[in-house]
Structure formats: structure tokens, C-alpha cells
Amino acid sequence: MSRVGQVRRRGSRPRGTGRFGRLLTVLHDDLWTWRADPLPPSVWLRWFPHGVVCLAAFGVLLGDAAQLGDNGGVEPGLGFVIALSQAGAMVGALWRPVASWWLSLAAMLVGAFAVRAEMIVDGAKFTWPWPAAGIIGHMFVLLLLSLRVRTRVSMEALGLTALATYLVQGVVGAPNYQPTGQLAVILFAVVVVLGTALRGRREARAELVQQTSLTAEERARRTVLEERSRIARELHDVVAHHMSVISIQAQVAPHLVQDPPDELKENLAGIRENALEALTELRRVLGVLRSEDPETGAPLDAPGKPGAGTAPHAPQPTLDRIDALVENTRAAGLTVSVEVSGIRRALPPGVELSAYRIVQEALSNVLRHAPGARAWVHLTHLPTGVRVEVVNSSPVRRASPSQGAGHGLLGMRERVAMLGGTLTAHSLPDGGYQVSAFLPADGTDQPPPDDPNIHYYPKDGSA
């Protein structure tokens, strides 16, 4: 084998072989890191947890230095450095938990061997290998670690801490001490389980908030699409009617002229042919829009469907049917007053339909959300379009929870935006609500001119 082949084989060998090698690789990747992972401020208490940790670190600094120096016989300077490292690890765990865990474990090991060097056979017993202040400090570090890292990393840190405890107390040992290893490992395990549970709960809540936000966005998007589909179904009926009229007029026009030229006949035939093709496409699209399942083409008015044979093929409502709408609303228990101002003019079918739907949706909202309230409907016919205004007083009792999607105003805005109009909807100071829309007759988005002879409802909702 050539040297190049040997080099390639050695260079392509993975780090560690076998299970033990893979375990070392995982531990290296998880724990041998200096990455920052700061603890965020609490939602309600803000920086209070950080202050608690800093205060506890100061207590560990004083307690650990006193225990190592007075009871353990460690030189005061060395004891202070060990205690300072332990306290610094607690504060550092707020930002770099993994690196701080290494510092805390190293400080505990140095303190344990420093105390062991001062032990004698018949001397006073010392809590060893970990003093009480050191246990408290390491508990804080493990808690902060388990709050910030994955469960596997927390368990690895706990396992290495338990292994270090076993090696120092069980394998190395000391001549005269009061053992604290078993109790320390139990306390360490408790705080790791607690931190892991709190971390899981925080992540679950964050995921729930995210899913709720996504669900609300999806519901709003679906509602917009449904409302646009409904508007499209209604307007397609209007467009199909006009296309049918164009086709008939193009067919009849040659018979109204004596000896029409061939060019006229040809142009009218082309107009009729294009109108028929457009009408065919409109009917095809309308069939899809009226289908409950666009892929299968099952119509909404198929036998067995709710409301079969009525809703899809019913004539589109206009402002002439406002009185019937109001009567139905009154029959449902709502007191409604209607006022019409201005001169009634012919409006495009889309404007008539949208104005009717806005009044219908506004009155439905009053029934659902303002039980016991009164409502006023005001239609103002202007030279440039029509103004629709629906005002209701404050409810007399609390409304029951609504089962609807809660996007009625969204549908109104879709209709008004489609026609280039304007819409305002807001609460009134007395607790009522006002919906006001202007629908231009010519498709422009200019507001109507002010007319002192036209009466508008005041903002307090009174008629």
C-alpha cells in the first residue's frame, strides 16, 4: 500500500471508535464549549432571579471561604480563591452555563484535595469531599445549567459530577471526615430534574403560543379566502347576466339594420362568439366556486346538502330588499330604525349587493354582540355613490360567547376595498358601535362631498 493510501485511511478515520469513542465524542461536543446562553429576564419579575443568584453567590463566597479556612485548615488565600471561583461560577452560569459548570466542578475538586491534605487521623472531622457552601453553589450552577441546555447535556453534567464525587470519596478517600457525597448527589439530581421540568414547561408554553399564533393566522387567512369566494360567487352571477345580455344584443343587432354590411355582421358575430366563450368560462368558474369540493365538483345545492336548492341559485339581493331584511331582524328581537336620504339612483349591481351585505352583517353583529341594544340604519344616496351607516346603542346585558369565526368586519372591508370605497368601524363613547361605509358608483375611491342637507348620525349613536 502506498503512503498516500495510508495517509488517506488515517485521515478519514472518525474520532473515536466503538461505543466508548462515540460517547467521548458526544460528551466533547456537548460539554466542551464556551458558547453563551444567557438566562432571559423573568416575565413578571424581570431581573429579580438574577439578583437572587448574585446575592446567593455572595453568601457562598463568605461561607465557603470560612469553611475552608476555619474548619478545613486551608490557607486563607487559597480558600478565598476557591470560594471566589465557586461564587463566580454561580454568576457566570447566568450567561455561560456549561463553562461555569466546569469552573464550579474544578473549584470543588481543588477544595476537596486542599482539605484532604490538611486532614490527620485523630483530628476534627470535616464535611468532605464537598462543604455545605460548595454544595449550595454547585446546586445553583446545575439548576441554571438545566434551565438553559438540553436534557441530555444536563444529565451528562450530573453524571460527571456524580462520577467525580465517587472517585474522590469512594476511590481516593481521606483519613478522617464526615461524608457528604451521597447527600450532595441526591440534591444535585433533584435540582437537575427541577430545572429540566421548568425548561420543558417553558418550551411547551412557547410552542403553544407559537401554535396559537399560527392557528389564528391560518384562521384569518381561511376566512379571507372564504369571504372572497363568497363575493366572487355573487359577482360572477352579476357578470354572467351582463355577458348574456351582450351576447343577445350582438345576435339581434344585425336584424335592426336594413342591409347591414358584411363587416358589421362579422364584428357582431365576433362579439357574440367572445361573449359566449366568456360566459362559458364564467359558468365553469362559478361551478367551481359553488362546489363544496372543487376537485370532485360536488355542488353546494346537491341533494342531501343543507339548504339544497335555495342559496346558490337565489337572486342576488339589492337595496330594494332592505325592508325585508330589517323585518327579519326585528322578528329576531332587535329594534331597528331605517332612514333613507337623497335621491335613489340606479347603482351597479356590485354596489347594490355589497351595500346590502354590509347592512346584513352589521345587524347580525348587533344581534350577536349587543343583546338588548337598539340599531339605526341610514342609507344616503349621493351623486357619487351610496353611504351606508349602521349604529347601535350599548347592550343591556353581557353577550353570550359567539360560535362564529369573528371576522364579519373583515368581509366588509373586503367588499369595500374591491369597490374602491372607504369603511370605518369603531366603538362609541356610550358603549355602542358604529359602522360607516361609502361605496362609489363609478369605482373611484374619492369620498363624497359634504352636503349640509344630508343628515348623518351623531357619534353618540342617537337617531
C-alpha positions as CSV (number, residue, x, y, z in Angstrom):
1,M,0.0,0.0,0.0
2,S,1.4,3.4,-0.9
3,R,2.0,6.1,1.7
4,V,-0.7,8.2,0.1
5,G,-3.3,5.5,0.8
6,Q,-2.1,5.1,4.4
7,V,-2.5,8.8,4.9
8,R,-6.0,8.8,3.4
9,R,-7.0,5.9,5.6
10,R,-5.7,7.6,8.7
11,G,-7.2,11.0,7.8
12,S,-10.6,9.6,7.1
13,R,-10.8,7.6,10.4
14,P,-13.6,9.1,12.6
15,R,-12.9,10.5,16.0
16,G,-13.2,7.6,18.4
17,T,-14.1,4.1,17.5
18,G,-16.7,1.9,19.2
19,R,-19.3,2.9,21.7
20,F,-16.8,4.4,24.2
21,G,-15.3,6.5,21.4
22,R,-18.8,7.8,20.3
23,L,-19.6,8.5,24.0
24,L,-16.5,10.6,24.3
25,T,-17.3,12.4,21.1
26,V,-20.8,13.2,22.3
27,L,-19.5,14.5,25.7
28,H,-16.9,16.6,23.9
29,D,-19.5,18.2,21.7
30,D,-22.0,18.8,24.5
31,L,-19.8,19.9,27.4
32,W,-16.6,21.2,25.9
33,T,-18.0,24.6,24.8
34,W,-17.7,28.2,25.7
35,R,-20.9,29.3,24.0
36,A,-23.1,31.9,25.6
37,D,-26.6,31.0,26.6
38,P,-27.9,33.9,28.8
39,L,-30.9,33.4,31.1
40,P,-33.6,35.8,29.9
41,P,-35.4,38.1,32.3
42,S,-38.5,36.8,34.0
43,V,-41.8,37.8,32.5
44,W,-43.3,39.2,35.7
45,L,-40.2,39.7,38.0
46,R,-37.8,40.9,35.3
47,W,-34.3,40.8,36.8
48,F,-35.3,39.5,40.2
49,P,-33.9,36.0,39.6
50,H,-30.5,37.4,38.5
51,G,-30.4,39.4,41.8
52,V,-31.2,36.3,43.8
53,V,-28.4,34.4,42.2
54,C,-25.9,37.2,42.8
55,L,-27.0,37.5,46.4
56,A,-26.7,33.8,46.9
57,A,-23.2,33.9,45.3
58,F,-22.1,36.5,47.8
59,G,-23.3,34.2,50.6
60,V,-21.5,31.2,49.1
61,L,-18.3,33.3,48.8
62,L,-18.3,34.2,52.5
63,G,-19.5,30.8,53.7
64,D,-17.1,28.7,51.6
65,A,-14.1,30.8,52.5
66,A,-14.9,30.5,56.2
67,Q,-15.5,26.7,56.0
68,L,-12.3,26.0,54.0
69,G,-10.2,28.3,56.2
70,D,-11.5,27.8,59.7
71,N,-12.8,24.2,59.6
72,G,-10.8,22.7,56.8
73,G,-7.4,24.2,57.7
74,V,-6.8,25.5,54.2
75,E,-4.5,28.6,53.8
76,P,-6.8,31.7,53.8
77,G,-5.6,32.9,50.4
78,L,-6.2,29.6,48.7
79,G,-9.5,29.2,50.5
80,F,-10.6,32.6,49.3
81,V,-9.6,31.9,45.7
82,I,-11.6,28.6,45.8
83,A,-14.6,30.3,47.3
84,L,-14.4,33.2,44.7
85,S,-14.3,30.6,41.9
86,Q,-17.3,28.9,43.3
87,A,-19.3,32.2,43.6
88,G,-18.0,33.4,40.2
89,A,-19.3,30.1,38.6
90,M,-22.8,30.8,40.0
91,V,-22.9,34.3,38.5
92,G,-21.3,33.1,35.3
93,A,-23.9,30.4,34.9
94,L,-26.4,33.2,34.2
95,W,-24.7,33.7,30.8
96,R,-22.4,30.7,30.1
97,P,-23.8,27.7,32.0
98,V,-21.6,25.0,30.6
99,A,-18.3,26.8,31.1
100,S,-19.5,27.8,34.6
101,W,-20.3,24.2,35.5
102,W,-16.7,23.2,34.6
103,L,-15.4,26.1,36.8
104,S,-17.6,25.1,39.7
105,L,-16.6,21.4,39.4
106,A,-12.9,22.3,39.2
107,A,-13.2,24.6,42.3
108,M,-14.9,21.8,44.3
109,L,-12.2,19.3,43.4
110,V,-9.4,21.7,44.3
111,G,-11.1,22.5,47.6
112,A,-11.6,18.8,48.3
113,F,-7.9,17.9,47.8
114,A,-6.8,21.0,49.6
115,V,-8.8,20.0,52.7
116,R,-7.6,16.4,52.4
117,A,-4.0,17.5,52.6
118,E,-4.7,19.0,56.0
119,M,-6.5,16.0,57.5
120,I,-5.0,13.9,60.2
121,V,-6.2,10.6,61.6
122,D,-7.3,11.8,65.1
123,G,-8.3,15.4,64.1
124,A,-11.6,17.0,63.9
125,K,-14.0,15.7,61.3
126,F,-14.7,17.9,58.3
127,T,-17.6,17.6,55.9
128,W,-15.8,16.1,52.9
129,P,-15.5,16.0,49.9
130,W,-17.9,18.9,49.4
131,P,-18.6,21.5,52.1
132,A,-22.1,22.8,52.6
133,A,-21.4,26.2,50.8
134,G,-19.9,24.3,47.9
135,I,-22.9,22.1,47.6
136,I,-25.2,25.1,47.6
137,G,-23.1,26.8,44.9
138,H,-23.0,23.8,42.7
139,M,-26.7,23.3,43.0
140,F,-27.3,26.8,41.7
141,V,-24.9,26.1,38.8
142,L,-26.7,22.8,37.9
143,L,-30.1,24.5,38.2
144,L,-29.1,27.3,35.8
145,L,-27.5,24.8,33.5
146,S,-30.6,22.6,33.3
147,L,-32.8,25.6,32.6
148,R,-30.8,26.6,29.6
149,V,-29.4,23.4,27.8
150,R,-30.9,20.2,26.5
151,T,-31.9,17.4,28.9
152,R,-29.1,15.2,27.6
153,V,-26.5,17.8,28.4
154,S,-27.9,18.3,31.9
155,M,-27.8,14.6,32.5
156,E,-24.2,14.4,31.3
157,A,-23.2,17.2,33.7
158,L,-25.0,15.4,36.5
159,G,-23.4,12.1,35.7
160,L,-19.8,13.6,35.6
161,T,-20.5,15.4,38.9
162,A,-21.6,12.1,40.4
163,L,-18.6,10.3,38.9
164,A,-16.2,12.9,40.4
165,T,-17.9,12.5,43.8
166,Y,-17.5,8.7,43.6
167,L,-13.8,8.9,42.6
168,V,-12.9,11.5,45.3
169,Q,-14.9,9.9,48.2
170,G,-15.0,6.3,47.2
171,V,-11.7,5.7,45.5
172,V,-9.3,8.3,46.8
173,G,-10.9,8.7,50.3
174,A,-9.5,10.5,53.3
175,P,-8.3,9.6,56.8
176,N,-11.0,11.4,58.9
177,Y,-14.1,13.1,57.5
178,Q,-17.9,13.3,57.6
179,P,-19.1,12.1,54.2
180,T,-21.3,14.4,52.1
181,G,-21.1,12.7,48.7
182,Q,-24.3,10.7,48.8
183,L,-26.4,13.7,50.0
184,A,-24.8,16.0,47.5
185,V,-25.5,13.7,44.6
186,I,-29.2,13.4,45.7
187,L,-29.5,17.2,45.9
188,F,-27.8,17.7,42.6
189,A,-30.2,15.2,41.0
190,V,-33.2,17.0,42.5
191,V,-32.2,20.4,41.1
192,V,-31.4,19.0,37.7
193,V,-34.9,17.3,37.5
194,L,-36.5,20.5,38.7
195,G,-34.6,22.6,36.1
196,T,-35.4,20.2,33.3
197,A,-39.1,20.2,34.2
198,L,-39.2,24.0,34.3
199,R,-37.3,24.2,31.0
200,G,-39.8,21.7,29.4
201,R,-42.7,23.7,30.7
202,R,-41.3,27.0,29.3
203,E,-40.7,25.4,25.9
204,A,-44.1,23.9,25.9
205,R,-45.7,27.3,26.6
206,A,-43.6,29.0,23.9
207,E,-44.6,26.3,21.4
208,L,-48.2,26.7,22.4
209,V,-48.1,30.5,21.9
210,Q,-46.5,29.9,18.5
211,Q,-49.1,27.3,17.5
212,T,-51.8,29.6,18.7
213,S,-50.4,32.5,16.6
214,L,-50.1,30.2,13.6
215,T,-53.7,28.9,14.1
216,A,-55.0,32.4,14.4
217,E,-53.2,33.5,11.2
218,E,-54.4,30.4,9.4
219,R,-58.0,31.0,10.5
220,A,-57.8,34.6,9.4
221,R,-56.3,33.6,6.1
222,R,-59.0,31.0,5.6
223,T,-61.7,33.4,6.5
224,V,-60.4,35.9,4.0
225,L,-60.4,33.3,1.3
226,E,-63.9,32.1,2.1
227,E,-65.2,35.7,2.1
228,R,-63.5,36.4,-1.2
229,S,-65.0,33.2,-2.6
230,R,-68.4,34.2,-1.5
231,I,-68.0,37.7,-3.0
232,A,-66.8,36.1,-6.2
233,R,-69.8,33.8,-6.4
234,E,-72.2,36.7,-6.0
235,L,-70.4,39.0,-8.5
236,H,-70.0,36.2,-11.1
237,D,-73.8,36.0,-11.2
238,V,-73.9,39.7,-12.0
239,V,-71.2,39.5,-14.6
240,A,-72.7,36.4,-16.2
241,H,-76.0,38.3,-16.6
242,H,-74.3,41.2,-18.4
243,M,-72.4,38.8,-20.6
244,S,-75.7,37.1,-21.6
245,V,-77.2,40.5,-22.4
246,I,-74.2,41.3,-24.6
247,S,-74.5,38.1,-26.5
248,I,-78.2,38.5,-27.1
249,Q,-77.8,42.1,-28.3
250,A,-75.0,41.2,-30.6
251,Q,-77.2,38.5,-32.1
252,V,-80.2,40.8,-32.5
253,A,-78.3,43.9,-33.8
254,P,-77.9,42.8,-37.4
255,H,-81.7,42.4,-37.7
256,L,-82.3,46.0,-36.6
257,V,-80.4,47.5,-39.6
258,Q,-81.5,47.2,-43.2
259,D,-78.9,45.6,-45.4
260,P,-76.1,45.6,-42.8
261,P,-72.6,45.4,-44.3
262,D,-70.6,42.2,-44.0
263,E,-68.0,43.9,-41.8
264,L,-70.7,44.8,-39.3
265,K,-72.1,41.3,-39.3
266,E,-68.6,39.9,-38.9
267,N,-67.8,42.2,-36.0
268,L,-71.1,41.5,-34.2
269,A,-70.6,37.7,-34.7
270,G,-67.2,38.0,-33.2
271,I,-68.6,39.9,-30.2
272,R,-71.3,37.3,-29.7
273,E,-68.8,34.5,-30.0
274,N,-66.4,36.1,-27.5
275,A,-69.3,36.8,-25.1
276,L,-70.4,33.2,-25.3
277,E,-66.9,31.9,-24.7
278,A,-66.5,34.3,-21.7
279,L,-69.9,33.2,-20.4
280,T,-68.9,29.5,-20.7
281,E,-65.7,30.2,-18.7
282,L,-67.6,32.2,-16.1
283,R,-70.1,29.4,-15.6
284,R,-67.2,26.9,-15.3
285,V,-65.5,29.1,-12.7
286,L,-68.8,29.7,-10.9
287,G,-69.4,26.0,-10.8
288,V,-66.1,25.5,-9.0
289,L,-66.8,28.3,-6.6
290,R,-70.2,26.9,-5.8
291,S,-68.7,23.4,-5.2
292,E,-68.0,22.2,-1.7
293,D,-65.2,20.1,-3.1
294,P,-63.6,21.8,-6.1
295,E,-61.8,18.6,-7.1
296,T,-64.9,16.5,-7.4
297,G,-67.2,19.4,-8.3
298,A,-69.9,18.4,-5.8
299,P,-72.3,21.4,-5.7
300,L,-73.4,23.0,-2.6
301,D,-77.0,22.6,-3.6
302,A,-76.7,18.9,-4.3
303,P,-79.4,16.6,-2.7
304,G,-78.7,16.0,0.9
305,K,-76.8,19.2,1.5
306,P,-78.1,21.8,4.0
307,G,-80.1,24.4,2.2
308,A,-80.2,22.5,-1.0
309,G,-81.6,24.2,-4.0
310,T,-82.0,27.6,-2.4
311,A,-78.9,29.6,-1.5
312,P,-76.7,29.1,-4.6
313,H,-79.4,29.9,-7.2
314,A,-81.3,32.5,-5.2
315,P,-81.4,36.0,-6.8
316,Q,-78.8,38.4,-5.5
317,P,-80.2,40.9,-3.1
318,T,-80.3,44.6,-3.6
319,L,-81.1,47.7,-1.6
320,D,-84.7,47.3,-2.5
321,R,-84.8,44.3,-0.1
322,I,-83.5,46.3,2.9
323,D,-87.0,46.5,4.4
324,A,-87.4,42.7,4.3
325,L,-84.0,42.3,5.9
326,V,-85.0,44.7,8.7
327,E,-88.3,43.0,9.2
328,N,-86.5,39.6,9.7
329,T,-84.1,41.3,12.1
330,R,-86.9,42.7,14.1
331,A,-88.5,39.3,14.2
332,A,-85.3,38.1,15.9
333,G,-85.8,40.6,18.7
334,L,-83.8,43.6,17.6
335,T,-85.3,47.1,17.5
336,V,-84.2,48.7,14.2
337,S,-85.0,52.0,12.7
338,V,-84.3,52.7,9.0
339,E,-83.8,56.1,7.3
340,V,-83.1,56.8,3.7
341,S,-81.8,60.1,2.4
342,G,-81.0,61.5,-1.0
343,I,-82.4,60.6,-4.4
344,R,-82.5,56.9,-5.3
345,R,-80.4,56.3,-8.4
346,A,-79.5,53.2,-10.3
347,L,-76.4,51.7,-8.9
348,P,-74.1,49.0,-10.3
349,P,-75.2,45.5,-9.2
350,G,-72.0,45.0,-7.3
351,V,-72.5,48.2,-5.3
352,E,-76.1,47.3,-4.5
353,L,-75.1,43.8,-3.4
354,S,-72.2,45.0,-1.2
355,A,-74.3,47.7,0.5
356,Y,-77.0,45.1,1.3
357,R,-74.4,42.6,2.7
358,I,-72.8,45.3,4.8
359,V,-76.1,46.2,6.4
360,Q,-76.9,42.5,6.9
361,E,-73.5,41.7,8.5
362,A,-73.7,44.8,10.8
363,L,-77.2,43.9,12.0
364,S,-76.0,40.3,12.6
365,N,-73.1,41.6,14.7
366,V,-75.5,43.7,16.8
367,L,-77.7,40.6,17.4
368,R,-74.6,38.6,18.5
369,H,-72.6,41.1,20.4
370,A,-75.0,43.7,21.7
371,P,-78.1,41.9,23.2
372,G,-80.9,44.3,24.0
373,A,-79.4,47.2,22.1
374,R,-81.2,49.4,19.5
375,A,-79.9,49.8,16.0
376,W,-80.3,52.6,13.4
377,V,-79.7,52.0,9.6
378,H,-79.1,55.1,7.5
379,L,-78.7,54.9,3.7
380,T,-77.6,58.1,2.0
381,H,-77.8,58.2,-1.8
382,L,-75.3,60.6,-3.2
383,P,-74.4,61.6,-6.8
384,T,-71.1,59.7,-6.5
385,G,-72.4,56.6,-4.7
386,V,-74.1,55.4,-1.5
387,R,-73.2,55.8,2.1
388,V,-74.2,53.0,4.5
389,E,-74.3,53.7,8.2
390,V,-75.3,51.3,11.0
391,V,-75.2,52.4,14.6
392,N,-76.3,50.6,17.7
393,S,-76.6,51.6,21.3
394,S,-74.8,50.0,24.2
395,P,-76.0,46.4,25.1
396,V,-78.2,46.0,28.2
397,R,-76.6,42.6,29.2
398,R,-73.4,40.7,28.5
399,A,-73.3,38.8,25.2
400,S,-73.0,35.1,25.3
401,P,-69.9,33.5,23.7
402,S,-70.1,33.6,19.9
403,Q,-69.6,30.4,17.9
404,G,-68.7,32.3,14.8
405,A,-65.2,33.0,13.4
406,G,-65.4,36.7,14.4
407,H,-64.4,38.1,11.0
408,G,-67.5,39.9,10.0
409,L,-65.7,43.2,9.7
410,L,-63.1,41.5,7.6
411,G,-65.7,40.6,5.0
412,M,-67.0,44.2,5.0
413,R,-63.5,45.5,4.3
414,E,-63.0,43.0,1.5
415,R,-66.2,44.2,-0.2
416,V,-65.4,47.9,0.3
417,A,-61.8,47.5,-0.9
418,M,-63.0,45.6,-4.0
419,L,-65.2,48.6,-5.0
420,G,-62.6,51.3,-4.0
421,G,-64.7,52.6,-1.2
422,T,-64.0,53.5,2.5
423,L,-65.0,51.8,5.7
424,T,-64.8,52.9,9.3
425,A,-65.8,50.8,12.3
426,H,-65.3,51.9,15.9
427,S,-66.8,51.9,19.4
428,L,-68.8,54.9,20.6
429,P,-68.2,56.7,24.0
430,D,-71.6,55.5,25.3
431,G,-70.7,51.8,24.7
432,G,-72.3,51.5,21.3
433,Y,-70.8,50.8,17.9
434,Q,-70.8,52.4,14.5
435,V,-70.1,51.0,11.1
436,S,-69.9,53.5,8.2
437,A,-69.1,52.7,4.6
438,F,-69.1,54.7,1.4
439,L,-69.4,52.8,-1.9
440,P,-68.6,54.8,-5.0
441,A,-70.8,54.2,-8.1
442,D,-68.1,54.8,-10.6
443,G,-65.3,52.7,-8.9
444,T,-63.3,55.7,-7.7
445,D,-62.0,55.9,-4.1
446,Q,-62.8,59.6,-3.6
447,P,-65.0,60.3,-0.5
448,P,-68.4,62.0,-1.2
449,P,-68.6,65.8,-0.9
450,D,-70.0,67.2,2.3
451,D,-73.7,68.1,1.9
452,P,-75.3,70.1,4.8
453,N,-78.8,69.0,3.6
454,I,-77.9,65.3,4.3
455,H,-78.4,64.1,7.8
456,Y,-75.8,61.8,9.4
457,Y,-76.0,60.1,12.7
458,P,-74.1,61.8,15.5
459,K,-71.2,60.0,17.2
460,D,-73.3,59.3,20.3
461,G,-75.5,56.8,18.4
462,S,-78.7,58.7,18.8
463,A,-81.2,58.9,15.9
